Amino acid sequence: MFSGRLKDTGLLIKCPKEGRIQSAIHSFFVFFPIDVVWINSMDTVVRVKRIMPFTFIAVPPKPARYVLELPAGAGINFNVGGRIEIT
């Protein structure tokens, strides 16, 4: 929030525990669109979504443990059901 655009980097957030509500995000005070990838504890992508500025809430359809925030357009590199190794 309140930062400039995500350029060549992303932000990986580890939720305290896996869940739908626990991994929900908002984009209040984010002034640019971002792509978000939700990943479960089995390192499987459960959702990829473009989030627009000032979105009230975005919740994945299945429980997730990690939230990967990326520059808009970078989400095209991920597919639901794909695997990502989190180390």
C-alpha positions as MATLAB code, in Angstrom:
seq = 'MFSGRLKDTGLLIKCPKEGRIQSAIHSFFVFFPIDVVWINSMDTVVRVKRIMPFTFIAVPPKPARYVLELPAGAGINFNVGGRIEIT';
ca = [
       0.000    0.000    0.000;
       1.075    3.573   -0.658;
       4.016    2.376   -2.764;
       5.029    2.783   -6.366;
       4.400    0.186   -9.018;
       5.805   -3.321   -8.756;
       8.390   -3.252  -11.528;
      10.635   -6.311  -11.808;
       9.780   -7.791   -8.454;
       6.947   -9.338   -6.526;
       5.921   -9.878   -2.945;
       5.419  -13.350   -1.432;
       3.227  -13.369    1.665;
       3.108  -16.463    3.898;
      -0.193  -16.642    5.755;
      -0.174  -17.813    9.392;
      -2.255  -20.824    8.356;
      -3.872  -22.138    5.201;
      -7.405  -20.983    4.489;
      -9.638  -18.955    2.208;
     -10.265  -16.063    4.577;
      -6.700  -16.183    5.954;
      -5.323  -15.583    2.448;
      -7.873  -12.975    1.362;
      -6.422   -9.625    0.337;
      -7.590   -6.108   -0.447;
      -6.031   -3.358   -2.526;
      -7.064   -0.260   -0.596;
      -4.506    2.474   -1.239;
      -2.857    0.472   -4.010;
      -3.042    2.842   -6.957;
      -2.234    0.370   -9.757;
      -3.433   -3.093  -10.830;
      -1.520   -6.174   -9.692;
      -1.674   -9.862  -10.533;
      -2.142  -12.169   -7.566;
      -1.329  -15.880   -7.405;
      -2.702  -17.907   -4.497;
      -0.731  -21.064   -3.668;
      -1.706  -23.823   -1.233;
       0.549  -25.709    1.205;
       1.107  -28.400   -1.448;
       2.737  -25.720   -3.670;
      -0.192  -25.832   -6.119;
      -1.680  -22.687   -7.660;
      -5.345  -22.378   -6.648;
      -6.119  -19.026   -8.296;
      -4.601  -16.367  -10.542;
      -6.388  -13.021  -10.705;
      -5.833   -9.414  -11.762;
      -6.728   -7.144   -8.836;
      -7.690   -3.572   -9.627;
      -6.952   -0.608   -7.352;
      -9.190   -0.207   -4.303;
     -10.690   -3.711   -4.538;
     -12.624   -4.380   -1.340;
     -11.690   -8.060   -0.986;
     -10.326  -10.896   -3.125;
     -10.731  -14.413   -1.776;
      -9.409  -17.569   -3.434;
     -11.946  -20.329   -4.240;
      -9.857  -22.872   -2.302;
      -7.657  -22.548    0.787;
      -4.228  -21.005    0.199;
      -1.106  -20.621    2.339;
       0.829  -18.166    0.161;
      -0.127  -15.033   -1.735;
       2.199  -13.901   -4.515;
       1.659  -10.296   -5.628;
       3.166   -9.488   -9.028;
       3.243   -6.649  -11.544;
       0.159   -6.562  -13.775;
       0.668   -8.964  -16.673;
       3.057  -11.315  -14.858;
       0.202  -13.621  -13.827;
       0.060  -14.961  -17.372;
       3.049  -17.147  -16.434;
       0.980  -19.139  -13.908;
      -1.848  -21.646  -14.317;
      -4.344  -22.976  -11.801;
      -3.229  -26.487  -10.903;
       0.393  -25.695  -11.728;
       3.088  -26.244   -9.130;
       5.476  -23.689   -7.684;
       8.318  -24.687   -5.414;
       8.285  -22.481   -2.291;
      11.536  -22.699   -0.360;
];
